[in-house]
Amino acid sequence: MPVAETLTREDEKTTERTARGADWKTILFNCDCHSFDDVERQLVKAIRCDAERSKRIAWEVHTQGFAVVYEGPREHCEAVAAVLEDIRLVVQVRR
């Protein structure tokens, strides 16, 4: 079987993202300066997710110390970071 035929759907998504320059990440780090509510509200604004997802991400940041909150093109990652930084959350954009 040719290699191209053995790719899974997830591999195809990853390949498509990488081909479009979507290999950047916005990482949110834990800090004790903000309430969960503050972080959750800002996540909803930054990545346009629902309240349930923002709660899961905020909990991951709290328990793991950080979480990747967005993956995509560099410009989009920087835009997400800028919204999170509006309330002085600690973020990083990197490959």
N, C-alpha and C positions, 0 to 999 in steps of 0.2 A: 504494500500500500504506500503511495507517495506521502511524503511528510506533510504536505499541504492539506491532505485529506484527514490527517490525524489531529488537527487542531480542534480544541474544544471551543464552545461558544465564548467562554471566559478568555481564552487565548486570543480569539478574534477581537473581542472588545479591547483587550490590552494592546494588541497590535494596532488597532484603529486609533486608540488614544495616543499612542506613541508616535504614530505616523503624522498625527495632527499637531504634534508638539505639546501634548497633554501630559507630559511626564513630570510636572511640577506639583508640589504639595504645599498646602498651608497647614502648619502645625500650631496648635494651641497648647500652651503650657499652663500648669497649675500655679496658682498664686493664692495667697490668703487674703488678698485685698478686695475681693468681690464676693457677693453673695451668689448662691446658685441661681436665684431668680435673675440677677443681673446678667450672668453668663448665658443663661437660657434665652433671655430676651434678645441679647446681642447675636447669638447664633441664629435665631430665627431671621433676624434682619440680614445677617451676613451671607448665609447660605440658603435662605428661603426655604427652610425646612419647617415641619410641623412641631408643635410643642413636645410631643412624645419623643421625637428624634433628638431634639435639643436637650431633653432631660438625660437621654442615654449618653450623648456625647459629653455633657457636663459631668456626669458620673464617671465616665471613663477618664476624663482629664483629672478629676479629683483622686481617683483610686490608682491610676497608672502614672500620673505625673504629666502626661501629655496625651494628645490624640491628633491624628490627621483628620482635619475637619472638611477639607476640600482637596480634590485632585483635578487638574486641568491645565490649560495653557497658563504660562507665566503671568500674563496680564490679568487673567481672571483670579488667579491665586493672590496676586498683589491687591486686587480690589477687595477680595474677602478679608485679607489681612488688615486693610485700611479701616474697614467697618469695625472689626474687632478691636483695633487699636484706638478707635474713637473713645472708648471708655478705659483705655490704658491696660487692656489685656495683653499678655505677653505672647507674641506670635513670631513665627519664622516661616519664610518661604524658601524652599530649597528643592533640588532635584532628588 
